Amino acid sequence: MATPTPAPNTQTNRARGRLDPTVGKARTMVAALLGLTTTGKHRPVAEPPLVLVGCSGGPDSLALAAVAAFFASRGEIRVGAVVVDHQMQPGSAEVAENTAAKLRQLGLDPVQVRTVELENDGVGPEAAARAARFGALDVAARELGAQTVLLGHTLDDQAESVLLGLARGSGTKSLAGMRPRRGLYARPFLGLRRSETLAICEALNLDPWHDPANTDPAYLRVRVRHNVLPFLSAELGPGVTESLARSATILGHDADFLDDLAQREFERIAQIIPGTDTLPGEVRLGEEALRQLAPALLMRVLARAVVVLGGYQPSYERLASAQVLLERKGSAGPVQMAGKVSAYRISRSQSVPQDGPGYGKLVFRRSDTALQQQ
């Protein structure tokens, strides 16, 4: 009995033997990050793992979805997608459904559209949208059993992130930008320029959606993209974008090393008080132990306490204010952190025994309960 002929790969058959070089480059990047192959015979596996693509329908993520679909056609992985509707623009639901339809035509399965409500806790619409988007992707990956979520960030995105970090006076963690792989998430296109994802869409006859927000000068990132980076390229040379991205890679190694050290210190000195099923109720950090930490580790340990309680990565100014509490001069707090978390210390003027559970510790709580429990 003759062996069935596999379904044709439309990406290859458009120009057999003439694979677009940018498409080939993108495939190599995805393969390297996922441990796949781009050449040779099809090697389908019995139970291929599921990889999801976070796709907005824009050129970057749509190109990534199409490239990932190539590996699904080889049977090495299954590829699905999640489209997040942030409801930030009129007609966003229609855009999301149209994007989902394009992804299904590429052969991705399953494809989900997830609508989110933004919670703006004073961090701005972009940060709120990011938090909601990653929340939706986390849930989708958990429910579908995906081992990886691919994101379409490019080298240009990386350079913009570094400049934004510099403008905000951020530290190593922010200047390190985005990592190629961090936990569930993978960004194989950090070595591609945005122009190259547009070239992939053209080569594969894809029709991406162009988000009008990407040309709205009300957003700082848009001004960096269209004004600042072109100016720097004109004055410093055309390689400035690549140089900024390279700096992020170098700083990323330093940031990861410091983060690992800080995590060990946090686990050593932190006392976690149970709260809800999903979040602790309180984090207590011994003041003497904190004072013995190097400044770079101290700030990271304080930030970790905020994030563990469900807050956002705090700014340097917020962390510095929490650090001042260790001096036991002036106010005992609370210091409001990002994301409804506050930090305080037990004041000496309060009637609390010195060996009490809060004395001699910097305490972090959700802001809605911190004042009630002092």
C-alpha positions, -999 to 999 in steps of 0.1 A, spaced: 0 0 0 14 33 -10 24 58 17 1 89 17 17 120 4 20 147 30 0 179 27 19 204 6 37 232 25 24 264 9 53 285 22 77 263 3 56 256 -28 52 293 -37 88 292 -49 103 257 -45 140 260 -43 138 298 -39 132 302 -2 131 339 7 164 345 26 146 365 53 121 337 58 150 312 61 168 334 86 136 337 107 131 299 106 167 294 118 160 317 148 128 299 158 145 265 154 175 275 175 153 287 204 130 257 203 156 230 195 141 222 161 155 215 126 149 234 94 162 209 69 161 172 61 131 149 61 99 154 81 104 139 115 69 140 131 68 129 167 40 109 184 28 136 208 43 169 196 44 197 223 21 227 220 37 261 213 15 292 214 21 324 195 9 357 211 -4 374 181 -19 409 176 -21 406 139 7 431 133 36 424 110 60 411 137 36 386 154 19 375 122 53 368 105 63 348 136 30 328 135 36 320 98 72 309 105 61 287 135 34 272 112 62 257 91 75 236 120 39 225 127 37 213 91 67 191 98 51 174 127 77 185 152 55 207 173 18 218 174 13 255 170 -16 275 183 -22 312 190 -38 336 215 -51 369 203 -57 394 232 -83 420 227 -74 449 250 -105 469 241 -84 500 239 -98 511 205 -131 510 187 -135 479 166 -109 460 185 -131 429 187 -134 428 149 -96 432 146 -91 403 170 -115 380 152 -100 388 118 -66 380 131 -78 347 145 -92 338 111 -58 345 94 -41 323 120 -65 295 114 -58 298 76 -21 294 84 -30 261 100 -26 271 137 -48 252 161 -61 260 187 -66 297 182 -82 317 210 -94 352 213 -92 365 249 -108 398 259 -93 416 289 -103 444 312 -75 468 320 -68 477 356 -49 510 357 -34 513 391 -15 545 383 10 528 360 -4 541 327 -24 525 299 6 507 283 18 490 315 -18 481 323 -23 466 289 9 447 292 -1 432 326 -35 422 312 -20 407 281 6 385 300 -22 375 325 -43 363 296 -13 345 280 -4 328 313 -40 315 317 -42 303 281 -9 284 283 -19 268 315 -53 257 303 -40 244 269 -9 228 283 15 248 262 52 246 271 62 279 253 46 311 243 63 329 214 64 367 212 72 387 181 95 414 196 122 426 173 157 441 176 140 475 171 117 469 200 148 460 221 166 492 212 135 513 220 132 496 254 168 505 262 163 541 253 131 542 274 149 528 303 176 554 300 150 582 298 133 569 330 166 566 349 160 529 353 186 503 365 203 473 350 171 452 349 153 477 327 183 485 305 188 448 299 155 449 279 138 417 269 154 382 271 153 357 243 140 331 268 125 338 302 104 311 318 74 304 296 81 331 271 105 331 241 113 359 217 131 344 187 130 376 166 152 398 188 178 395 162 155 406 133 148 442 123 112 453 120 118 458 83 126 421 80 93 411 95 75 432 69 96 415 43 85 381 56 49 392 54 54 403 18 72 371 9 45 349 23 16 370 10 4 379 45 -18 408 52 -9 422 86 -29 447 106 -12 480 113 -21 493 148 -29 531 146 -15 534 181 20 527 166 19 561 149 2 581 177 28 606 191 9 606 224 28 575 233 64 579 244 75 547 226 61 560 194 81 593 197 112 572 204 106 551 174 98 579 149 118 608 162 146 598 187 161 567 170 162 583 135 179 613 150 205 592 168 211 571 136 216 603 116 240 618 142 258 587 155 256 563 125 232 537 112 244 510 136 230 527 167 199 505 169 221 473 168 244 488 194 216 495 218 203 460 214 238 446 219 241 466 251 209 450 263 223 416 257 255 424 277 235 440 306 211 411 305 239 387 317 247 410 346 211 415 355 203 378 355 233 371 378 223 398 403 187 386 402 197 351 410 218 363 440 189 385 452 164 356 449 186 335 472 188 363 497 151 368 495 144 332 502 169 333 531 155 363 550 118 366 538 90 355 561 59 348 539 25 352 557 -3 332 540 -31 352 524 -55 342 496 -52 311 474 -32 330 449 -13 356 468 5 358 502 -10 382 528 22 398 538 60 397 534 83 405 563 120 412 558 144 414 587 159 449 590 193 438 601 196 413 573 186 439 548 212 464 560 239 438 554 230 435 517 249 453 490 228 481 475 223 462 442 209 432 461 189 452 486 169 470 459 162 437 442 151 420 474 127 449 482 113 448 446 108 410 449 86 415 480 64 438 460 61 414 431 54 384 453 24 403 467 10 408 432 24 443 427 42 457 397 80 462 394 85 494 415 104 524 404 137 534 419 121 563 437 96 540 454 123 515 464 145 543 478 116 555 499 111 520 513 149 518 520 147 550 540 124 532 565 154 511 575 170 542 589 143 544 616 142 582 613 109 601 607 79 583 593 73 546 598 53 545 565 34 533 548 52 538 515 29 532 486 44 509 460 32 500 425 1 478 423 -17 483 456 12 472 478 26 493 507 57 490 529 60 501 565 78 493 597 66 490 633 73 523 650 91 524 684 63 546 697 38 518 693 31 494 721 47 463 705 72 440 722 106 440 706 104 404 698 69 408 683 63 394 648 66 428 632 92 445 652 126 448 636 112 439 602 102 458 571 67 447 563 50 447 529 12 443 525 -15 449 500 -24 486 504 -61 479 510 -53 459 542 -20 475 554 -36 504 572 -62 483 589 -36 459 604 -11 483 617 
